[in-house]
């Protein structure tokens, strides 16, 4: 008796995906629950596991575009399966995958994970390999990269994006982390980072300037009254923006746990579509890569995104004296169809005030 391995439904709008890696070889004996392949869609990557034990017979190649419901392999009864010649089995390192939310299926079960964490074998298929003439290499875009490209172009074409800048003195936040960081970690089991301060500062600013917490839908303006903040996370497969839910009601330890969880799941490829949906505003920290200044692109349909940058000591004037302070440039890109310049500047000033006076964020004043 054999069982077909089919591509399961992985989201309402997803009709196809790409096999980014086979995690087992053709002819391998597999057990129930073994990871068979990683399916990459334009949302997240999903690891498909075996629903029974037996001998794997692969029907679709690594890199192949497959539709929902398509049979990509058969698991044969191990006792009945004929032996496979060794020369037909070829090992090859897996290709990094990208995204999609787990949904139960008849022939397979899902656990959202990514092939990037594995050095697993995959069948070798010549017609899907990158083509190279020695001077350049041509490879097919992954579904995630195609989605990212489409989103960026769409944002530029459909919104009137403008960017305004300010800078924040990071002295107070850095001093607070130095003073209380060790106790914070001992008590809560997690480090106190910078991002939680910025999330809290953004929430305060959104409450002060609610126009930025709004979006256009056709000829209607939708005003949000909740504070689900997206935090851009770079992975080997591309940029993802998991969303911190109810950031206004969360404590600093809760925010740090959320952020640490997102970072871990992003590295392991376990980000789901639920993690990525519904944000009202986005934070993007290019400073961790050394960026000094940038103009971030909106994350549609949101009307604002804050770019954080490298902390760098610079000469500034404080109380008439030139002193060296750890400064960070801040960049707010916004949709000028929804947000006026005065509102954008006011918002950015509120963020700056929150970062420079973090005790206000801690006390909620």
N, C-alpha and C positions, 0 to 999 in steps of 0.2 A: 504494500500500500504506500502511496506517495501523497505528499501535501504540497500544493502550490503556494509559493511565496509571492503575494501580490503587493503592489504599492497601495497603501491605505490612504484614506482621506486625511489630510493634514491641515485643514482650515477651509472656511467657506469659499474664499476666493482663489484657492490654489487648485489648479487643474493638472499640473505636471511638475516635474522636478528633474534633477540630474543625479545620477549615481556618482557621487564624488569618490567613493572608495568601497571596494569589497574588502571586508575584514577577514574573510575566509577564502581559501583557494577552491577552485572547482575540483570536486572529488573528495574534499575533506569530510571527515566524520564530525558532525556537530551534535551538541546536546541541547535540550530544551532550555531557552533563555540565553543561548550564545548570541553575541552580536554578529550579524551577517553582513550588513552593509550600512553605509551612511548615505541618506538621501538629502540632497540640498535643494531648497526652494528659494524663492525670493524673500523669505521671511526668516526662518531659522533652520538649522540642520537637525536631522532626526536619525537616531540609530534604530534600525529595524532588527529585531531579534527573532530567533527560531521559536516556533510554537510547538515543535516536537523534535525528537532526535532522529538522526539518520545520516545519509550521505547527500551532500549538497551538489546539485547539478545547476550551474549558473547558465542563464539564458540571455542575459543582457550585460553589455560591456561596461567597464568603468568609463565614465564620461558620457554615457548614453543619456539622452533625454527620454524620460518615461512618463506615461500618463497614469493618473489615479486608476487603480484597478488592474493595471497591466501585470502580467505574470513575468517576474524577473528571475525566478529560480524554482527548482523543485527539490524537495527533501524526500529522498527515497528511503524505504526501509533498509536499514543497514544489512540485514540478513539476506535480503533479496537483491541488493544492488551489486552489479558486476564490478570487478576491480578495474580501476582506471590506470592506463599506462603512465608511468612516472613522467615521461617526456612531455606530456600534455599539460602538466601542471607547472605553472611559472609563477614565481614569487616576485612581487613588486611592491615598493613602498606605497603607502596610501597617500592620497592627495588631500590637503586640508579642505575641510568642509565648511558650510556656513549655516543655515537656519531652518526650523519649523516646529510648530506646537504639536505635542503628542495627542493623538486621537485613537481610540481602540479600533482594531480591524479584525476581520474574520481570520485571515491567514497568518497574520503576524501580530506581535505586540511591540509597543514603542517605548523607548526610554530616551528622552532628549539628551543627546551627548554628541560629541564631535570626533571625527577621525583625526583631528590635529593632535590629539593627545596620544595617538597610537602610532606605532611603526608596524602596521599590520600588513599581511600579504594581500595582493589583489591580482586578478587575472590580467595578463598583459594583452592590450588591444592596440594594434599599430595605428588604426585609422583615427583614434581619439587622442593620440599622443601629441604634445606640442611639436610643431614643425619648425625646423631650424635650418638655415643655410650657412651657418657659421658666423654670420654678421648680425643676425637678428633671429628672434624666436617668436613664432606666432602661436597663440593658444586661445581657445574659446573662453569668453567671459563666463564666470559662474553666474547662476541666477541671482545671488545676492549682489554681486558687483553690477549686474545689469540694473537691478532695482535701485541701488544707490545712485547710479548714473542718471536714471530716469527721474528720480526724486530731486536731485540737484538741479537738473535742467528745468524741471517743472517749477521749482521754487523761484528760479531766476526769471522765468517767463510769465508767471502768474501773480507775483507779488511785487510791490514797489519797495524794494529793499534799500534801506538807508542805515548807515552805521554811525553811532556817536561814541566818543571815547572819554574816559576819565582815568584816574589812577588812585590807588589806595595804598596807604601806609600800613604795612603788615606788622608793624612793631608790636601792637597790643595783642593781636592774635598769637603771634609767635611767643610773646612773653607769657601769655596765659597757658599755652600748650607746654611751655618749659616748666612752669610752676606746678601745674596740675596734671600734666600728661601721665606721669608715672602712677599717681593715685587713681586716675581715671581708668587706666589699663588694669590695675590690680582689682578695682571694684567691679568693673564691667567686662573684663576679659577681652577688651579690644582697644586698639589705639585711637587716640583723638586726632583726626586729620583736619585739613583745611576745608574740605568740601562741605562738611556739615555746617560750618559757619556761613558759607556762601548760600547754601540752601535756605537757612534761616533768614539771612539778609534778603534774599530774593522774595521770600514769602512776605516779609514786612513791606518790601517795595511794591509787590503786587497788590497788597491791601491798600497801600497809599495811592497807587496809580492803577485802578482796576481796568482801565482801558487796555492795558497790555495783557490782561487776563481775558482777552476776548478774541474772537476769530470771525472771519467772513464766511458765510455759506450762501452763495448766490447773491441775492440782493438783501440778505438779512445779516444783522450783526448778532452773534451769539455771545452773551456775557457769561463767563464761568464764575461759579461761586465756590469752587473747590481748588485745592492746591496740590495737584499731582505733578511733581517736577521731574523731568527727564534729565538724566546724566549720561552724556556721551562717553562710551567706552570703546577704545580701539582694540581690535583683535587681529589675529593673523588673517582672518577671513574678511575683514572689513569693519566698518564702524557700526555699532549698535547703540541704541539709546533706551536702556531700561528705565522704568518710571518708578520713582519713590511716591507711594500713595499716601495721601493725607499728611503731607510734610508739615503742615501748620500745627498739627496736633501731636507730632512725634518729638520725643526728647532727643538730646544729642546722642546718647547711647543707642537709641533705636535707629536713628539715622545712620550711624556708623555701622551698625549690624546690617542694615539694608544694603549699604554701599559695599561692604565686604562680601556679602552674599552675591551681589551682582557681579563683582569682579571675579569671584571664583567660578561662577556659572558661565561667565563670558569666556574665561580661559579654557574651560572644559567643554564649551559648546552646548551648554545646557540652558541657555536663555530661551524662553518660550515666547509665543506671540502675545500671551497675556502680559508678560513682563514689559513688552515694548509698546503697548497700546494705551491711548488715552491721556497722554501728558498735555499740560497746558503751557509749559515753558521749558526751555532746555538750557542746561549748563554744559559748556565744553571747555575742558582744561588743556589747551595746547602747551601750557607751561611745562608739563611733565616731559615734553619732548624738546624743550629748550626754546619754544617760540616766544619772542619778545612782544610781538604785536601782530594782530590778524583781524580780518573782517569775516566773522562767521556767517554761514548761510542759514537761512531759516529752515526749521524742521516743520513743513506743512502738516496740518493747517494752522500751526501756532503763529502768533504774531510777534514773538520775541525770542531771542537767544542771546545768552551772555557768554562772551569769550573771556576766559581767564588766561593769564600768561605767566611767564617766568618771573620769579621774585628776584630782583636785582638791586643791589645797593646803589643808590644814586644820591647826589648832592641836592638837598632841598632846603628851603628856608623855613625855619621854625622859630617863632618869636624873635624875628629879626636876625637870627643866627643861621649860618650855613652849616648844616649837619648831614651826615650820611645816614640814610634810612633805607630799610628794605621795602622797595616799592614794587607794585604790580600794576601794569596797565590793564584796564578793563575796557571791553568793547561790547556795546549793545547794538545788535542788528535788529531792526524791527520793520514791520510792514507799515509803510507810510499811509496806506489807504485806511488803516485802522487807528494808528497812533500818530499824533502830532509831535513835532519836534520838542515842544515844551514838556510834554508828558514823558518823552523818552529821556530827556536830560534830567527831569525830576526823579524818574525811576533810578537812573544810574547814580545820582547823588545819594539817594536813600540807601542803595547797596553800599556805597562808599562809607556812609556814616555808620552803617551796621558793622562793617568790617573794622573800622577804626575805633569803634566803641563796642566791643563784643559783650561787655557786661550788660548792655541794653538787650542784646539778643537772648542772653541767659535769663534775664529778669522779665522779658516780654514787655519792655517799656520803650 
